[in-house]
Amino acid sequence: MHTLFIQIVLIICMILSSLMGAARAQIDLGISVGNQGLEGFYLAAGDYYRVPKKEVIIIKERQIPDEEIPVVLLIARAARVSPEAVIDLRLKGNTWMDITLHFGLGREIFCLPASPTTVYVPVIVDKGPPYGKAHGYYQKKPKKEWSRVVLRDIDVINLVNLKFTSEYYHLSPDEVIRMRQAGHSYPQISRKLREAGKGGAAPEAAAEERVRKGLKKDLPHGHKREMKSIGHKGKGRGRG
């Protein structure tokens, strides 16, 4: 009887181990195959923020919404802490600005320049029934007004994803904004762009491309020569 009991326990342990392995494989498969473009979104975020795929899997397993994964990675990189440290604070109910300030960071980490003198500021547009409040809309405001902008969670999420998507996929922010205003989520945008063969450059290279393609056309003719000093070393005024 004792031997039979041990055998039953061993069989149960083997079944549980097999199920756990299958679950892990399913999660990993979701990253590599997935559906509706989520796998590309996860991999792009990991590539952009230079973190291993397993870190993205950990964040996903801890029930962080898809479009908030880049926020976790950005704050972790800026604060030089692990993504888990950021997630722990988030799961305790802290807002993204609470977490940012907790690590001694400022809202400038979310800032995305629209030109040398302005930044993109997220706004909510009331589109009326049946659509209600629409997110993913932006205004361009002078940098001197940036410190007065109140950033809610949805604002932080939109700004971080706008910056990540435009730089990783070599698009101007305005191009990404138009896709958002057409009703596409950031994972859907990621899927479309990956299918088009875009993405993969390092953040610095992508930022320079964004400046070249996006900002230059927004500037008055007399200011275009200033673009040489944005995002490039050497000649001009540098990165500052």
ABEGO torsion letter per residue (X at the ends): XAAAAAAAAAAAAAAAAAAAAAAAAAAAAAAAAEBGGAAAAAAAAAAAAGBBAAAAAAAAAAGBBAAAAAAAAAAAAAAGBBAAAAAAAAAAGBBAAAAAAAAGBBAAAABBBABAABBBBBBBBBAEOAAEBBBGBBBBBBAAAAAABBBBAAAAAAAAAAAAAAAAAGBBAAAAAAAAAAGBBAAAAAAAAAAAGBEGBBAAAAAAAAAAAAAAAABBAAAAAAAAABGBBEBEAEAX
